[in-house]
Amino acid sequence: MACTIRFANHVCDKLQGLGEVQHRKMLFGDRKVYCNGIPVLDLCGSKILVRPDPYLKEKLEGRPMEPPYSGAEPFWMLDIKDSELLRATVSMMLEARSQQGERQLVS
């Protein structure tokens, strides 16, 4: 089932204030959410999926996981109703990306 633009807009609304938030269409009707140009969430149907990364493990370990498509590695699932976790997750992703960029500049 494809992600609706209405659902994608709703997710982006929940992230307002974290930076420039937008979504773009991916394959098969799914959508990807970007914050400040950084891909942060995959929207598949009415599911919010987060790629597993080590810096998110402590925050999201134990959450349900599901692959975005058949044969893919499973992603963590977030609940649209849990705005606090959604915003905290995206904030952590942005912070980790910022730190990675700083390390690359120093090296």
C-alpha positions in Angstrom: 0.0 0.0 0.0 1.4 3.4 -1.0 1.9 6.2 1.5 -0.6 9.0 1.1 0.6 12.6 0.8 -1.8 13.5 3.7 0.0 11.0 6.0 3.5 12.3 4.8 2.4 15.9 5.5 1.1 14.8 9.0 4.5 13.2 9.8 6.3 16.3 8.6 4.1 18.6 10.7 5.1 16.6 13.8 8.8 17.4 13.0 8.3 21.2 12.5 10.9 23.2 14.4 13.7 20.6 13.9 14.8 22.2 10.7 13.6 22.3 7.0 11.4 19.2 6.8 10.1 17.8 3.5 9.1 14.5 1.9 9.7 13.0 -1.5 8.3 10.1 -3.4 10.3 6.9 -3.5 9.7 3.7 -5.4 6.3 2.0 -5.3 4.5 5.0 -3.7 6.5 5.1 -0.5 7.9 8.4 0.7 11.2 9.5 2.4 11.2 12.3 4.9 14.2 14.7 4.9 15.3 17.2 7.6 17.8 19.8 6.5 18.4 17.6 3.4 19.3 14.5 5.5 17.1 11.4 4.9 15.6 10.6 8.3 12.5 8.5 7.9 10.9 6.1 5.4 7.1 6.1 5.1 5.7 2.9 3.8 1.9 2.9 3.7 0.9 4.2 7.1 4.1 3.0 8.8 7.1 5.2 9.9 10.3 3.3 9.6 13.8 4.1 10.8 17.0 2.5 9.4 18.8 0.8 12.3 22.0 2.7 13.2 24.2 2.1 16.2 23.6 5.6 17.7 19.9 4.9 17.8 20.1 1.4 19.3 19.8 2.4 22.9 16.8 4.6 22.2 14.9 2.2 19.9 16.1 -1.3 20.9 13.1 -3.5 21.7 10.7 -1.6 19.3 9.0 -3.6 16.6 10.9 -4.0 13.4 9.7 -4.6 9.8 11.4 -4.6 6.5 10.3 -1.7 4.2 10.0 -4.2 1.3 10.4 -8.0 0.8 14.0 -9.1 1.2 15.2 -5.9 2.9 16.8 -5.7 6.4 14.2 -4.8 9.0 13.8 -1.2 10.1 12.5 0.1 13.5 8.9 1.1 13.5 7.7 4.3 15.2 4.2 5.3 16.2 2.8 8.5 14.8 1.0 9.0 18.1 4.3 9.2 20.0 5.5 12.6 18.9 8.1 12.8 21.6 9.9 9.7 20.4 9.5 10.7 16.8 11.1 14.1 17.4 13.8 12.7 19.7 14.8 10.1 17.1 15.1 12.6 14.3 17.0 15.0 16.6 19.5 12.2 17.4 19.9 11.4 13.7 20.7 15.1 12.9 23.1 15.3 15.9 24.9 12.1 14.8 25.2 13.4 11.2 26.5 16.7 12.5 29.2 14.9 14.5 30.1 12.7 11.6 30.6 15.8 9.5 32.8 17.5 12.1 35.0 14.3 12.4 35.4 14.3 8.6 36.5 17.9 8.6 39.0 17.3 11.4 40.6 14.2 9.8 
